[in-house]
Amino acid sequence: MAEESPALRKPVFTKVNELRPGTNGHSLNVKVISTKTVMQRGGGGRPSGPQARQMRIAECLVGDETGIIIFTARNDQVDLMKEGKIVTLRNAKIDMYKGSMRLAVDRWGRVEVAEESTDITVKEDNNLSLIEYELVSVEA
């Protein structure tokens, strides 16, 4: 008895201005505006152990027609984030860093350079990473 696999769902793409703190599972098509390496730690010291592999983190400003946000690229993702490239982020999440939003893709997501050559006109005056959020606890 062969079991039929469930049909794959088409991804629903989100725009940058629809991102909210604490949310995840976003798929976005964004253009890389700039990229800056913030940490690069090589595995030169010990050949084995948890510090053996190289670790790289870059903060990349990405955006679409609705706004821009900082994307935190890790390790192999750094190589894909070249200025001017259109990338597809799948299963992205919003991390909070010092009260502001950062977009990230962990091991359950995927970062791909878009195949089709669509050009995105980026709206640079709506930077969601500049908005500072504050966690407010409500007493019941």
N, C-alpha and C positions, 0 to 999 in steps of 0.2 A: 504494500500500500504506500504509494508515493504521496508525500504530503506537499501541497502547493505552498510555495513561499509567498508571503504577503507582498502585495504590490508596493513598490517604492513610491514614497510621496515626493511630489515636486517641492523643492525648497521655496519658502516664501521669503522674498528678499525685503529687508528692512532698510529704511533710510536713516541717515545719521541723526537727524533731528528727532527721531522716534525713540532713541535710546534713553533708558532710564536707569538710575542706580539700582544695583542688586539684581539685575535681570541677566538672563543667559539664553543660549540657543539661537542667537541671531545669525543670519546669513546676510552678508553685505557685499556689494561691488563698490570698491573705493579706489581713488587715485592717490598714489604716494606723492606728497608734496615735498617733504624733507625727511631725512633720517640722521640720527646722531647716536653713535655708540656710547653707552653710559657705563658699561662694565665689560671687561674682557679678562677672564681668568684662565690661563693655560694650565694644562696638566703636566707641566714640566718637572715638578718636584718628585713626588712619589709615583712609581709606575702602577701601583694598585691601590684600591680603596675608593672611597666615594669622591675624592678630589682628583681622580685620575683623568677624567675627561674634561675637555675644554668647555667653558661656560661663557656665553656672550649674551648681552642684553642691549637692545637698542630701542630708543624712543623715536617713533616715526609719526609724523603728522600726516594723517590720511583724511580724505573727505570726499563728498559727493555734491550734488546740486543743492543740498539742503543745509550743509554745515561741515565742520571739521572736528576731529577729535584725535587725541594722542593714542597710538597703538603701541603696546609694549611687545616687541618681537624678541623671541628667545632662540638661541642656538641656530639651527638650520633656517629658521624663519628670517633671520637677519640677511641672509644671502638673497632672498626673494624680494626684499623691500628696497628696490632701486627707485630713485626719484623719477617721476614721470610715468611709471608703470601702473597699469590697472590690475588690481589684485582682487580675488574673491576670497572672503573670509567666511568659513563655515563653522557653525557651532561656537561663535564668539560669545564672550561674556564681558560684563562690566565689572571691573575691579575698582575699588575706591582707594585713592592714594592721597593722603593729606587733605581729605575732604573734597577732592575733585575726581571726576570719572576718567578712567583709562580703559581702553578696549584691549582685550587679550584673547588669545586662542591657546588653550592648553592641549594636553595630549589627546583629548577626545575630539578635537576639532581639526580643521585643515586650512592651510594657507596655500592658494594656488595663483599663479600668474594667469590672468584671463587670456583665453585663446583668441577670441574675436577682438578686433582692434576698434573698440568703441571708445570714443573720447568723452571724458566727463569734464564739464565746466564746473570747477569747484567754487562753492560759496565760502570765501575765506573770512567773512565778517561775522560768522556764527560759530565761534569756537566753544564747544561744549565742555572742554577740559578747563576752561577758565571760570566756569560756574562753580562756586563753592557750596557744598551741601553740608548740612549739620544734622546729626542724628538726634532726634527729639524723642524721649521716652514719655509715654502717656500713662498716667496713673489711672487705674480703674476704680 
